[in-house]
Amino acid sequence: MEIPKKLPEFKGYTVDLRLKQFRKIDHKNMKITFIDFDSKEGKRLLAGYSNIMPS
């Protein structure tokens, strides 16, 4: 049985490299925001995230 791993976070978003998306959960309003890497906002976030990723 594989142990679940915590996904990385960037600017308040959870980064899911497998699904290629950023996700943010707003617990107060019970809302989840999904941003695909290939969207305009996703590309902007991904560029910033790529700058801090270890090589």
Number of C-alpha atoms within 10 A of each C-alpha: 3 4 5 6 6 7 10 10 14 15 11 10 18 17 22 15 11 6 9 14 20 23 18 17 14 10 8 6 7 7 10 10 11 14 18 17 20 12 11 11 13 17 14 12 20 19 12 13 14 10 9 9 7 5 5
